[in-house]
């Protein structure tokens, strides 16, 4: 087997836990500030748009606009938390902090490190998405029993976006370039994926684009569960998110190997 390929893949099924644990121990020191920071943007959007525009809009798809928006913000919080962890914190550990360099001097392979970073980003997205769901349920905008069902969807959403962001991290030459991903990819996706308003209200061309976006599939899974409605196309949505989680992982591992091990 190609030696370079082996170095870019996980050595086994459990080495990534060491990377996850290292990140957790570092994060634990600033946990409260980190959680509040991840919650700030989706919570502001929820209350500013939900309570502000909600008065003028009324009901959307048979429910109040603020409840409609709360489900979208649960998916958005998972997206943003996983992405920011990967394109900023992971980028720093890979580059300036030289954390990855130290890890590569151990028995860990590059694949172990990447997998551990993705698992950690997915964990942070789970915390952020669950917090939004708890707030929504407390305020009566979601069913309490929906929380248990949304957890795996939020975690899968985080893994998908962390995996995509890892490709950006592998390609970005510096911090300045990371902003382009945030501005040109994440922001349009937020408005095209049904998080803020129904996809059915958009032009047909935009609806077709939305069908390929991971956030749209996450919203289509989370919203029915939180609102107590039957979900449609569950298999397609889950398969799409799994594809976004798995394929970019292999691509980012190959790109990072070329970047770090040449």
The 8 nearest C-alpha neighbors of each residue, nearest first, counted from 0:
[[1, 2, 5, 4, 3, 6, 8, 7],
 [0, 2, 4, 3, 5, 6, 7, 8],
 [3, 1, 5, 4, 0, 6, 7, 8],
 [2, 4, 6, 5, 1, 7, 256, 0],
 [3, 5, 7, 1, 2, 6, 8, 0],
 [4, 6, 2, 8, 3, 7, 1, 0],
 [7, 5, 3, 4, 108, 8, 109, 2],
 [6, 8, 110, 109, 4, 5, 252, 256],
 [7, 9, 110, 5, 6, 10, 4, 109],
 [10, 8, 110, 111, 11, 108, 7, 109],
 [11, 9, 108, 8, 111, 14, 12, 110],
 [12, 10, 9, 13, 14, 111, 15, 8],
 [11, 13, 14, 10, 9, 15, 111, 16],
 [12, 14, 15, 16, 11, 17, 111, 10],
 [15, 13, 16, 111, 17, 11, 12, 107],
 [16, 14, 115, 111, 18, 17, 13, 114],
 [15, 17, 19, 14, 18, 13, 20, 115],
 [18, 16, 20, 15, 19, 14, 21, 115],
 [17, 19, 115, 21, 15, 16, 20, 112],
 [18, 20, 16, 115, 22, 119, 17, 21],
 [21, 19, 23, 17, 22, 18, 16, 24],
 [20, 22, 18, 24, 23, 19, 17, 25],
 [23, 21, 25, 19, 20, 24, 26, 18],
 [22, 24, 20, 26, 25, 21, 27, 19],
 [23, 25, 27, 21, 26, 22, 20, 28],
 [24, 26, 22, 23, 27, 28, 21, 29],
 [27, 25, 23, 28, 24, 29, 30, 22],
 [28, 26, 30, 24, 29, 25, 23, 31],
 [27, 29, 26, 30, 25, 24, 31, 23],
 [30, 28, 27, 26, 32, 31, 33, 25],
 [31, 29, 27, 33, 32, 26, 28, 34],
 [30, 32, 34, 33, 29, 35, 27, 28],
 [31, 33, 35, 34, 30, 29, 36, 37],
 [34, 32, 36, 30, 31, 35, 29, 37],
 [35, 33, 37, 31, 36, 32, 30, 38],
 [34, 36, 38, 32, 37, 33, 39, 31],
 [35, 37, 33, 39, 34, 38, 32, 40],
 [38, 36, 34, 35, 39, 80, 33, 127],
 [39, 37, 35, 36, 41, 40, 42, 34],
 [38, 40, 36, 42, 37, 41, 35, 43],
 [39, 41, 43, 42, 38, 44, 37, 36],
 [42, 40, 44, 43, 72, 38, 39, 45],
 [43, 41, 45, 39, 44, 40, 38, 46],
 [42, 44, 40, 45, 46, 41, 47, 39],
 [45, 43, 41, 47, 42, 48, 46, 40],
 [46, 44, 42, 49, 43, 48, 47, 41],
 [45, 47, 49, 50, 43, 44, 48, 42],
 [48, 46, 44, 51, 43, 49, 45, 50],
 [49, 47, 51, 52, 44, 46, 45, 50],
 [50, 48, 65, 53, 46, 45, 51, 47],
 [49, 51, 53, 46, 48, 47, 52, 65],
 [50, 52, 48, 53, 47, 49, 54, 46],
 [53, 51, 48, 55, 54, 49, 56, 50],
 [52, 54, 49, 56, 50, 64, 51, 55],
 [53, 55, 52, 56, 57, 51, 50, 49],
 [56, 54, 52, 53, 57, 51, 50, 58],
 [57, 55, 53, 54, 52, 58, 64, 59],
 [56, 58, 53, 54, 55, 63, 64, 59],
 [57, 59, 63, 62, 64, 61, 56, 60],
 [58, 60, 61, 62, 64, 63, 57, 67],
 [61, 59, 62, 58, 197, 67, 63, 64],
 [60, 62, 59, 58, 63, 64, 67, 57],
 [63, 61, 58, 59, 60, 64, 67, 66],
 [64, 62, 58, 66, 65, 59, 57, 67],
 [63, 65, 67, 53, 58, 66, 59, 68],
 [64, 66, 49, 68, 67, 63, 53, 69],
 [67, 65, 140, 69, 68, 63, 64, 70],
 [66, 68, 64, 65, 69, 70, 63, 62],
 [69, 67, 65, 71, 66, 70, 195, 64],
 [70, 68, 66, 72, 71, 67, 65, 45],
 [71, 69, 222, 73, 68, 72, 67, 221],
 [70, 72, 194, 68, 69, 74, 73, 218],
 [71, 73, 75, 69, 74, 70, 41, 76],
 [74, 72, 128, 70, 76, 71, 75, 131],
 [73, 75, 77, 72, 71, 76, 218, 217],
 [76, 74, 72, 78, 77, 73, 79, 71],
 [75, 77, 79, 73, 78, 128, 74, 72],
 [78, 76, 124, 128, 74, 157, 80, 75],
 [79, 77, 75, 76, 81, 80, 157, 160],
 [78, 80, 82, 76, 81, 77, 83, 75],
 [79, 81, 124, 77, 83, 82, 78, 76],
 [82, 80, 120, 161, 124, 157, 84, 78],
 [83, 81, 79, 85, 161, 84, 80, 164],
 [84, 82, 86, 85, 80, 87, 81, 79],
 [83, 85, 88, 81, 82, 87, 120, 86],
 [86, 84, 89, 82, 83, 87, 88, 164],
 [85, 87, 83, 168, 90, 84, 164, 89],
 [86, 88, 90, 89, 85, 83, 84, 91],
 [89, 87, 84, 91, 90, 85, 92, 86],
 [88, 90, 85, 92, 91, 87, 86, 93],
 [89, 91, 93, 87, 88, 92, 86, 168],
 [92, 90, 88, 94, 89, 93, 95, 96],
 [93, 91, 98, 96, 89, 90, 94, 97],
 [92, 94, 90, 99, 91, 97, 89, 98],
 [95, 93, 91, 97, 92, 96, 90, 98],
 [94, 96, 91, 97, 92, 93, 90, 98],
 [95, 97, 92, 98, 94, 91, 93, 99],
 [98, 96, 100, 94, 95, 99, 93, 92],
 [99, 97, 92, 101, 100, 96, 93, 102],
 [98, 100, 102, 93, 101, 97, 103, 92],
 [99, 101, 97, 103, 98, 102, 104, 93],
 [100, 102, 98, 104, 99, 103, 97, 105],
 [103, 101, 99, 104, 100, 105, 98, 107],
 [102, 104, 100, 105, 101, 107, 99, 108],
 [103, 105, 102, 101, 100, 106, 107, 99],
 [106, 104, 103, 107, 102, 101, 108, 100],
 [105, 107, 108, 104, 103, 102, 10, 14],
 [108, 106, 105, 111, 103, 102, 109, 14],
 [109, 107, 111, 110, 6, 9, 10, 103],
 [108, 110, 7, 112, 111, 6, 113, 8],
 [109, 111, 8, 9, 7, 113, 108, 112],
 [112, 110, 9, 15, 108, 114, 109, 113],
 [113, 111, 115, 109, 110, 114, 18, 15],
 [112, 114, 116, 110, 115, 111, 117, 109],
 [115, 113, 117, 111, 116, 112, 15, 110],
 [114, 116, 15, 18, 19, 118, 112, 113],
 [115, 117, 113, 119, 114, 118, 112, 120],
 [116, 118, 120, 114, 119, 115, 161, 121],
 [117, 119, 121, 115, 116, 120, 114, 122],
 [118, 120, 122, 116, 121, 19, 117, 115],
 [121, 119, 81, 117, 123, 122, 118, 84],
 [120, 122, 157, 158, 118, 124, 119, 123],
 [123, 121, 119, 125, 120, 124, 118, 126],
 [124, 122, 126, 120, 125, 121, 127, 80],
 [123, 125, 77, 80, 121, 127, 81, 157],
 [126, 124, 122, 154, 128, 123, 127, 153],
 [125, 127, 123, 129, 124, 128, 130, 122],
 [128, 126, 124, 130, 125, 129, 76, 77],
 [129, 127, 73, 77, 125, 131, 130, 76],
 [128, 130, 132, 126, 131, 127, 125, 133],
 [129, 131, 133, 127, 132, 128, 126, 134],
 [132, 130, 134, 128, 129, 133, 73, 135],
 [131, 133, 129, 135, 130, 134, 136, 73],
 [134, 132, 130, 136, 135, 131, 137, 129],
 [133, 135, 137, 131, 132, 136, 138, 130],
 [134, 136, 140, 132, 138, 133, 137, 141],
 [135, 137, 141, 139, 133, 138, 134, 140],
 [138, 136, 134, 139, 135, 133, 140, 141],
 [139, 137, 135, 136, 140, 134, 141, 133],
 [138, 140, 136, 137, 141, 135, 142, 66],
 [139, 141, 66, 135, 136, 138, 69, 142],
 [142, 140, 136, 225, 226, 135, 139, 143],
 [141, 143, 145, 144, 225, 136, 226, 227],
 [144, 142, 145, 136, 146, 141, 133, 137],
 [143, 145, 146, 142, 147, 148, 225, 141],
 [144, 146, 225, 148, 142, 143, 147, 224],
 [145, 147, 149, 144, 148, 143, 150, 132],
 [148, 146, 150, 149, 145, 144, 151, 143],
 [149, 147, 145, 146, 150, 151, 224, 152],
 [148, 150, 152, 146, 147, 151, 221, 153],
 [149, 151, 153, 152, 147, 148, 154, 146],
 [152, 150, 154, 153, 149, 155, 148, 147],
 [153, 151, 155, 149, 154, 150, 156, 221],
 [152, 154, 156, 150, 151, 155, 125, 149],
 [155, 153, 151, 157, 125, 156, 152, 121],
 [154, 156, 158, 152, 157, 153, 151, 159],
 [157, 155, 153, 159, 154, 158, 152, 217],
 [156, 158, 121, 154, 124, 81, 77, 160],
 [157, 159, 121, 161, 155, 156, 244, 160],
 [160, 158, 244, 243, 156, 162, 157, 161],
 [161, 159, 163, 157, 162, 158, 78, 82],
 [162, 160, 164, 158, 81, 82, 163, 159],
 [161, 163, 165, 159, 160, 248, 244, 164],
 [162, 164, 160, 165, 161, 166, 247, 159],
 [165, 163, 167, 161, 166, 162, 82, 86],
 [164, 166, 168, 162, 167, 163, 251, 161],
 [165, 167, 251, 169, 164, 168, 163, 170],
 [168, 166, 164, 170, 165, 169, 171, 163],
 [169, 167, 165, 171, 166, 86, 170, 90],
 [168, 170, 166, 255, 167, 254, 171, 165],
 [169, 171, 167, 168, 166, 172, 254, 255],
 [172, 170, 168, 173, 176, 167, 169, 177],
 [171, 173, 170, 176, 174, 169, 175, 168],
 [174, 172, 175, 171, 176, 177, 90, 168],
 [175, 173, 177, 176, 172, 171, 178, 87],
 [176, 174, 177, 173, 178, 179, 172, 171],
 [175, 177, 178, 174, 179, 173, 171, 172],
 [178, 176, 174, 179, 175, 180, 171, 86],
 [177, 179, 181, 176, 180, 175, 182, 174],
 [180, 178, 182, 177, 181, 183, 176, 184],
 [181, 179, 184, 183, 178, 177, 182, 185],
 [180, 182, 185, 178, 179, 184, 183, 186],
 [183, 181, 179, 186, 180, 184, 178, 185],
 [182, 184, 180, 179, 181, 185, 186, 187],
 [185, 183, 180, 187, 186, 181, 182, 188],
 [186, 184, 188, 181, 187, 182, 189, 183],
 [185, 187, 189, 188, 182, 184, 183, 181],
 [188, 186, 189, 190, 185, 184, 191, 183],
 [187, 189, 191, 185, 186, 190, 192, 184],
 [188, 190, 186, 187, 191, 192, 185, 194],
 [189, 191, 187, 188, 192, 195, 193, 194],
 [192, 190, 188, 189, 209, 193, 187, 198],
 [193, 191, 215, 209, 194, 190, 189, 188],
 [194, 192, 197, 198, 196, 195, 191, 215],
 [193, 195, 71, 192, 196, 189, 68, 218],
 [196, 194, 193, 68, 190, 71, 197, 189],
 [195, 197, 193, 194, 198, 190, 200, 68],
 [198, 196, 193, 199, 200, 195, 194, 201],
 [197, 199, 193, 200, 201, 206, 196, 192],
 [198, 200, 197, 201, 206, 202, 203, 193],
 [201, 199, 198, 197, 202, 196, 206, 203],
 [200, 202, 198, 199, 205, 206, 203, 197],
 [203, 201, 205, 204, 206, 200, 199, 198],
 [202, 204, 206, 205, 207, 201, 199, 208],
 [205, 203, 207, 206, 202, 208, 201, 209],
 [206, 204, 208, 207, 203, 202, 209, 201],
 [205, 207, 203, 209, 204, 208, 198, 201],
 [206, 208, 204, 210, 205, 209, 203, 211],
 [207, 209, 205, 206, 210, 211, 204, 212],
 [208, 210, 206, 212, 211, 207, 192, 191],
 [209, 211, 207, 208, 212, 206, 215, 216],
 [212, 210, 209, 208, 213, 207, 215, 216],
 [211, 213, 209, 215, 214, 210, 216, 192],
 [214, 212, 216, 215, 240, 217, 211, 239],
 [213, 215, 217, 216, 212, 192, 218, 74],
 [216, 214, 192, 218, 217, 213, 212, 219],
 [217, 215, 236, 219, 213, 214, 218, 220],
 [216, 218, 214, 220, 215, 219, 221, 74],
 [219, 217, 221, 215, 220, 216, 222, 71],
 [218, 220, 216, 217, 221, 222, 215, 223],
 [219, 221, 217, 218, 222, 216, 223, 230],
 [220, 222, 218, 224, 223, 219, 149, 217],
 [221, 223, 70, 225, 224, 218, 219, 220],
 [224, 222, 228, 226, 230, 225, 227, 221],
 [225, 223, 227, 221, 222, 226, 145, 228],
 [224, 226, 141, 145, 222, 142, 223, 227],
 [225, 227, 223, 141, 224, 228, 222, 142],
 [226, 228, 224, 225, 223, 142, 229, 145],
 [229, 227, 223, 226, 224, 230, 225, 222],
 [230, 228, 223, 231, 227, 224, 226, 222],
 [231, 229, 223, 228, 233, 220, 232, 224],
 [232, 230, 233, 229, 219, 220, 234, 223],
 [231, 233, 235, 234, 236, 230, 220, 219],
 [234, 232, 236, 235, 231, 237, 230, 220],
 [233, 235, 237, 236, 232, 238, 239, 231],
 [236, 234, 238, 232, 233, 237, 239, 216],
 [235, 237, 216, 239, 233, 238, 234, 232],
 [236, 238, 240, 234, 239, 235, 233, 241],
 [239, 237, 241, 235, 236, 240, 234, 242],
 [238, 240, 242, 236, 241, 237, 235, 243],
 [239, 241, 243, 237, 242, 238, 159, 213],
 [242, 240, 244, 238, 243, 239, 245, 237],
 [241, 243, 239, 245, 244, 240, 246, 238],
 [244, 242, 159, 240, 241, 245, 246, 239],
 [243, 245, 159, 241, 242, 162, 158, 240],
 [246, 244, 242, 248, 247, 243, 241, 249],
 [245, 247, 248, 249, 242, 243, 244, 250],
 [248, 246, 250, 249, 162, 163, 245, 251],
 [249, 247, 251, 245, 246, 162, 250, 252],
 [250, 248, 252, 247, 251, 246, 253, 245],
 [249, 251, 247, 253, 248, 252, 254, 246],
 [250, 252, 166, 254, 248, 253, 249, 247],
 [253, 251, 249, 255, 250, 254, 7, 256],
 [254, 252, 256, 250, 251, 255, 249, 7],
 [255, 253, 251, 257, 256, 252, 169, 258],
 [256, 254, 258, 252, 169, 257, 253, 259],
 [255, 257, 253, 260, 259, 258, 254, 7],
 [256, 258, 254, 255, 261, 260, 259, 253],
 [259, 257, 255, 256, 260, 254, 261, 169],
 [260, 258, 256, 257, 255, 261, 254, 100],
 [261, 259, 256, 257, 258, 255, 3, 6],
 [260, 257, 259, 258, 256, 255, 3, 254]]
